[in-house]
């Protein structure tokens, strides 16, 4: 199959792409009977503003039949999914493929002689409403010192911490990638936080200075756990 890009028009459009958090389903508005192509890119990336890059991407799909019912991974940060009109009507959209990313929907036509898929690209500000949806990844984390004491009774006193505990109270997001978060102490070094570290629920850092967690993915949102009163 080969792909061709054309500007979107009143007869070929897909807009109002949104994510329903409870069902984890992407929904959008399209002309009845029209097929759609969903592109999953790094957070904040708008493929419609880079038509040459989009065309190169689609050329990579040439001679490839996209699998039905799921996203097809092209690289660790790039996936694509074909949704025909029947599937969209039946499921009112499709399931999302993770967080900390941006989804963009394009109307497409495939019943063209020569095994051609024609994709219609909305021109950013000229689109009727947004064909893009930015989906952040929310991670709760708590960094606390490990307390130690010396002496007894009236002479008991707290010592300076030698360790800090980094705790993740929630399950690790499915599509978290190693290095989406880093931790560091001062300006000397940065250590990637792996998926295994988050799945374990906590890890310890030997230092007398509080470590700082730093998102390295623009779609990661850090927050502290709510404290019970």
N, C-alpha and C positions, 0 to 999 in steps of 0.2 A: 504494500500500500504506500502511496505517496501523499504528501500533504501540501496544501496551498492555503496561504493566508489572504483574507480579504477584509476590508472595513465592514464593521457591523452596520446593519440597516434596519428599517422597520419590519422587514420580513425575516430577519435573522438576528435574534437578540437573546441574551441571557443576563439577567440582572438580579439585584436584591439577594445576593448570596449571604446567608446567615448560618450560624451554628446553634442548634437547640441543645443546651448543656445537658438537660435531663436525659434525652434520648441519644445524645452524641451523633445527631443526624444533621447533615448539611442540606439545606433547602434553598431553592432559587426559583425565580420566575422565568419562564421561557414560553415561546410560542407553542401551542398544542401540536403534538406530533413531531416536535423537533428534538434531535439528539444533542447531547452535550459532552464536552471534554473538560475534565477537572484537572488542574495542575497544582501540585503541592510543591512549594518552594520555601527557601529559608524565610524567616520572619521579616516582613516589611518589603520583600522583593516583589515588584510589579512587572510581570513579564510583558504586559501590554505596552509598557513604555519602552521596551527594547525589542522591536519587531524582528531585527536581525538575529538576536539571540534566541527568540522564540522560533524563528524559522530553522535555525541550526538545530535546536532541540528536536523539532518535529522531524527533521531529516534523519536524526538518529533512530527514529521509530520506523523509517521506511522498511518495507518488507516484513514488518512485524504486525501481527494481529494481536491487539490488546486483549488480555483475558477478560471475560465477563465477570461482573460481580465483585471485583476487588481492584485495589490500586496496584499498579505495576511499577516497581522500583527501578529507576535508572541510575541513581547514585545515592549515597547516604543522605543527601539533602534534597533529592528531587524524585518525585513520583507523579504518575499520571493515571487517570482513570476514565474509561469511556462509559457513559451512561446513556443507553438508548431511551427513546421516548416512552416505551412500554414500561421499562424498569422504573423510570422516574415517576410515572403516574401510579404505579403499583405501590412503591415505597415512599412516595412523597419526597424523593431525594435519595440520598445514600449516606451510609455511615462515614464519619470522618476517620482519618488515618493518623491521628495523633495531634499533639499540641506543639507550641513554640514554632509555629510555621504560618505561612500564608497560603490560602486556597484562592484560586482564580478559576472562574467558569467561562467557557467559550461555547457558543452555539456551533454546531457542525452539521454537515450534510455528507453522507457517505454513499448514497445510491447514485453514483456518477460513473458513467462508462470509463474504463481504464483503471479501475480500482483506486480512485482518487477520493481523499477526504478533504473537504473544503472547510476551513475554520474561519470564523468571522470574529474579528478583534475590535472591541470597543475602544475608542480613542480617549481614555482617561476622563477629562472634564466634559467631553462631548457625550459620554454615556448618560442614559436616563437615570440610572442609579448604579450603585457600586456592584461590579461583578467580582469584587475581592472581599475576602474575609480574613482578618488577622486574628489568630487564635493563640493567646499567650499560654505559658505553662506556669502554674502556680505551685511553688514549693515553700513549705513552712520549715524553718530551721531555727534552732536555739543554740547559742554558744554561751556556756557557763563555766566558771572556774571549778576545779575539783578541790574542795576544801580539805586542809590538813591542819592538825593542832599539835601543840607540844605542851608538856607540863601536865599537872594534875590540879583539880579543884580550883582554888583561888589563883593558882599560878598558871592555869591553863590559858593559852593564847593561840590565836590563829596565825599561821605562817603564810608567807607569800605563796601563791599557787605555782606549782611546777607543771601542772597539766590543765588543759581545757577540754571540756567535753562538747562535741558538736553533735546535736541530736536532730533526727528527722522523724517526727511523729506519724507521718502519713506514708502509705505505700509509695514506692518509687513509680513515677509516671512511666508508662510502657515504652514510649519512644524517647526517653531520656538518653542522651549520648554522652559518653565519657568526655569530660572537659566542658560541658555546658556550664558547670560551676567550677570555680577554683577557690582555694583558700590560701591565705598568706599571712605572714607576720612581718610587719614593717614593710620596707621596700626591697628586701633582699631576695625573696623567692616566692614563687607561686606554684602550688601543687594542684593538679587536676583532681576533681572529685569524681570518682568512678560510680557507675551504676551499682556495683556490688557494695560500696560504702553506704549508699542511701538505702539499699535493700536490707542491710544489716541493722539499720536504725540509728546507729551512732558510731563515732570514732573519736579517738583521743589524740591531742596534739601536745607534745612535751615542749612547753614554752612558758615563760613568765609574763608574756604579753598576750592580750586577747587576740586570737586569730580573726580575720575578716573574710567573709564569704563574698565572692565577686562573680556575678553572672558574666559569662563569655558568649552567651547567646542572647541576642536582643529580645527574644520572646520569653525569656525566663523572668518571672516575677517572684521576688523573695519576700517573705513575711515571717513574723515571729508567731509562735503558738499563742493562743489566747489563754491568759492566766485565770484560773478559777479563784473566785473570791471566797 
